[in-house]
Amino acid sequence: IPILKLRLFNMDFQQLIQYNNNLREHQVEAKRKIYDAWNRYGSVMLQMPTGTGKTYLFTSIVNDILSTYRELHKDLHILIVAHRTELLDQISATLSKFGIAHGFVQGAREQHLWKRVQIASIMSLLTEKNYNNTLRLKFDYIIVDEAHHSLADTYIRLFELFPNAKKLGVTATPWRLNHESFLKLYQTLITSPQISWFISKHLLADFDYVSIKPDSYTQKLVDRSEVSQTGDFSNADLDNTFNTQRIRSKLYESYKHFADGRKGIIYAINKLHAAKIAELYSSHGINAVAIDCDTPKEERQNLIELFKEGRIKVLVNVEIFTEGFDCPDISFIQLARPTKSLALYLQQVGRGLRIVEGKEKTIIIDNVGLYNYFGLPDANRKWQYHFKGQDDVEHVTNKKDRISIGDADYVFDESKFNEDNEEMLVIRGATLRNVPIKSVLQKSIVKPIQEISLCDYYLVRGNSDAFSVYPFVKKKGKVTGGVSGCIYEYSSKQHPIIFTANTDKNIELVKRNTKLETIIGFSAMLLQIPEHEILNLDNLCRISGTETRDKASLFEVLKMLSEI
């Protein structure tokens, strides 16, 4: 054991006892750089991509420190802090693999503050209940997991409480949405090789990537979405825009053609969006479930275990599996939530890049055009530039602020959704490059899209399998070319509606859905025909001049109404 000076800040960290047997080349090199940086700085940040062993690395560092101090008969306290339960549990499991005893400071968990290593929730650490105990522990080392969050006030207060502690923040993405500098907490950034290097070394999985066209209608919807005070897109606006049957059906269509039968994760906007997506996939025989922060912990853990066992094929989640989730055999990632955050984008796609035996490539299906903002996941990133950021950051305060591209008077009209222009483009992937994308996608478009003007008040767009209804926009009582938002969506696969010669049953079918009942009733009023006569199929065929039939789909009924 080398003779170390007693004062912590005079310690030569390169002389720590090191156990590197189970570390990979990049982890050993990162550890060397951290120890070298600690000889010069008090606070250091490490950047390493998702799935390359950050938790294992900093646990190895904890092991080195404990081993060295034990040999020197010196006391110490080490704090590892994170912001989510999943991260704390993952850290605890890794410490246990190393045989490192540790305590918890989190919520109602029993505390063992006498242990040298403490894992803490940043939200619990500085509460009135724990504040004094935290001070008494006088931590010598503080390690922050997912350190891109550490510019929050709670982390700043923690660092200020222990100015002499050596600090290490680890993250895959030293990047802030508002481009704020990390220099207020960390004096230097250590970077690892880029994602492309890890793929070339078979330490991360290779991937294929498909995305929407940059000039597609969907991409324009993303570009014009409202921006909230956080600087990211407004969830409420995203829900209004993207949580529609048409756009959700494109999610399933692209999954079916590019990832059919694979196991993976879909990133949704909110709970309702996730539930609708899971319902859609399940209706096609895919075992899909929705999961979010409100899912009870035991249920969430059970669903994750079923997913890891392969009994659940698709997890549709809302901001759950961006950090601290490890399931290497994920073979597709589907992006259904637009974001302006590079960090969130890389965290999401990174869940699919872990390696496992038998896994060749992950397929990333980008239905919201994040590629058009951030490029491919393995693009070379200027992390030093992002780390330094801007000292003087302007915060977004206007909820109605919008991204400005092109014509400011651009008006979106979902009814003008062009199927040809919504093709998915293969951005990368030898296994997909030779697939004729247009012809593949057209296989799912069994019936052509039709537009029906109903009583000069509604536009019905779709076919007997699925359609949407929009009110026409009127100015001074006259119909314009535009329509308002969708007021009714129909899918024959989810809730088929077939009219027959039995008028009473037809009336009962319509009354089951208030929106449909309103559309039929208002149309009847405009046509000045009693509603029960409209729902008498024989009579409807007669007055619309349509050939008599025994049954008709809802779409066919609306089409007959348009002929009157």
Sequence and secondary structure as in RCSB ss.txt:
>XXXX:A:sequence
IPILKLRLFNMDFQQLIQYNNNLREHQVEAKRKIYDAWNRYGSVMLQMPTGTGKTYLFTSIVNDILSTYRELHKD
LHILIVAHRTELLDQISATLSKFGIAHGFVQGAREQHLWKRVQIASIMSLLTEKNYNNTLRLKFDYIIVDEAHHS
LADTYIRLFELFPNAKKLGVTATPWRLNHESFLKLYQTLITSPQISWFISKHLLADFDYVSIKPDSYTQKLVDRS
EVSQTGDFSNADLDNTFNTQRIRSKLYESYKHFADGRKGIIYAINKLHAAKIAELYSSHGINAVAIDCDTPKEER
QNLIELFKEGRIKVLVNVEIFTEGFDCPDISFIQLARPTKSLALYLQQVGRGLRIVEGKEKTIIIDNVGLYNYFG
LPDANRKWQYHFKGQDDVEHVTNKKDRISIGDADYVFDESKFNEDNEEMLVIRGATLRNVPIKSVLQKSIVKPIQ
EISLCDYYLVRGNSDAFSVYPFVKKKGKVTGGVSGCIYEYSSKQHPIIFTANTDKNIELVKRNTKLETIIGFSAM
LLQIPEHEILNLDNLCRISGTETRDKASLFEVLKMLSEI
>XXXX:A:secstr
     SSGGG  GGGS    TT  HHHHHHHHHHHHHHTT SEEEEE  TTS HHHHHHHHHHHHHHHHHHTT  
  EEEEESSHHHHHHHHHHHHHTT   EEESTTS   TTSSEEEEEHHHHTSTTTHHHHHHH  SEEEEESGGGT
TSHHHHHHHHH TTSEEEEEES    TT B STTT SEEEE   HHHHHHTTSS EEEEEEE TTSHHHHHHHT 
BB TTSSB HHHHHHHH SHHHHHHHHHHHHHHHTT  EEEE SSHHHHHHHHHHHHHTT  EEEE TTS HHHH
HHHHHHHHHTSS EEEESSSTTSS   TT  EEEE S  S HHHHHHHHHTT    TT  EEEEEETT THHHH 
 TTS   HHHHHH BSS      TT B   S TT    GGG  TGGG EEEEE HHHHTS HHHHHHTT  S  E
EEEETTTEEEEE SSEEEEEEEEEETTEEEEEE S  EEEETTTS  EE S HHHHHHHHHT HHHHHHHHHHHH
HHT  HHHHT HHHHHHHHT    S EEHHHHHHHHHH 
